[in-house]
Amino acid sequence: MTSRTVLVTGGNRGIGFAIASEFLAQGHRVAVTARSGEGPEGALTVRADVTDAASLDAAFTEVEEKLGPVEVVVANAGITRDTLLLRMSDDDFTQVIDTNLSGAFRVVKRASKGMLKARFGRVILVSSVVGLLGSAGQVNYAASKAGLVGIARSLTRELGSRGITANVVAPGFIETDMTAELPEEQQKQYLSQIPAGRFASPVEVARVIAWLASDDAGYISGAVIPVDGGLGMGH
């Protein structure tokens, strides 16, 4: 295994924290961005807001100085503002798009500079089963997560000849703070739709992402890999 410099956005909780932990466990140099809180022990935590290009640039510069050029970037930072379409304000929509979709664009754009120089890079975008399956009350979130597929596939066509891959991981329902907030009735309903009959643990998502960043996955690009227990099959 080649040890790489990895940056995970939103690495202070949930799936992002698990992703950073997994890369650390595999012997990589790991940095996380966070607006507040800290990444796992052993990771470099840098302050950044993915809606602010200047703060991202400063964060990348700090990581490059302390750990070296970023070779693997995992765009994981995301928010939800769930509500039915007719109640959804322009602000509810644009905030989610600006963080989840435009935020990933800003992160990838900044990361690609170093990757092009190195002629190596792994771009991994954390989407959601909802991006392809849809979800009532999540028009904004689903749109932002579906858009990541377009980014990864366009990046693959632009940068694929430079040793850079871009892939999407689409988790289903994961045991995190975010899903724990769902009403019990809703959790039961979701469980009934998952062929695996259970939610995933964050580490199950993290290991797929770490594998995509590995030397073994060098010929995979523009792929959407579901980690959803079969929930979104065929989408």
C-alpha positions, 0 to 999 in steps of 0.5 A: 500500500502506498501512503497518501496525503488525504483530505476529508471535508466535514471530518469532525462527525458521522461518516466523515469522522469514520472515513478519516479514522479508516485512512489513519488506520491504513497508515495514511497522512490525514487532514480533515476540514471542520467548521467546528469540532475536531477530527479523529486523533492523529488527523490534522484538523483545519478550519474551513467552510466549503461555501467559502473558496478563500477559507478552503484555499487557506485550509489546503495551503496549511495541509500542503505545508504540514502533510504534503500535496493532497493526493486523495480528496473526499468531498463529504461535507453536507447539510440537510434542510428537509421540507416538502416542496411547497414549503421549501424556501429559495434559501432552503434550496440554495443553502443545501446546493451551495454546501453539498454541490457547489462546496464539492466543486470548490474542494475538487477545483482546489485539489485538482491543482496539486493532482495535475502537477503530480499526475496522480489523484483520487477524487471521491464524492460522497453522495447518497442513495437519495440522489438517485432514488429521490425522497419526499421532502428532500428535493434540495438534498436529492438534487445536490447529491445527484449533481455529484454524479455529473461532476465525477463523470465530467472530471473523469473525461477531463482529467482521466488521462492525467492519472486522476480518478473521480468516483461517487459513493452513494451510502444508504441509511447509516447509523449516525447522529443525522439518522438517529434524529429521525422519528422511530416510525420513519426509521422502521419504514426505511428498514422495511425497504432495505433488503439487508434489513439493517442500517450500515455502520459508518465504517462500512462506508469508510472502507469502500472509500479507502479502497477507491483511493487505493492503488487497486482501484486505479482503473475505476473512474466515473463510477457510482458505488452504492453502499446501501444494502440493496435499497437503491438497486437499479438506480 
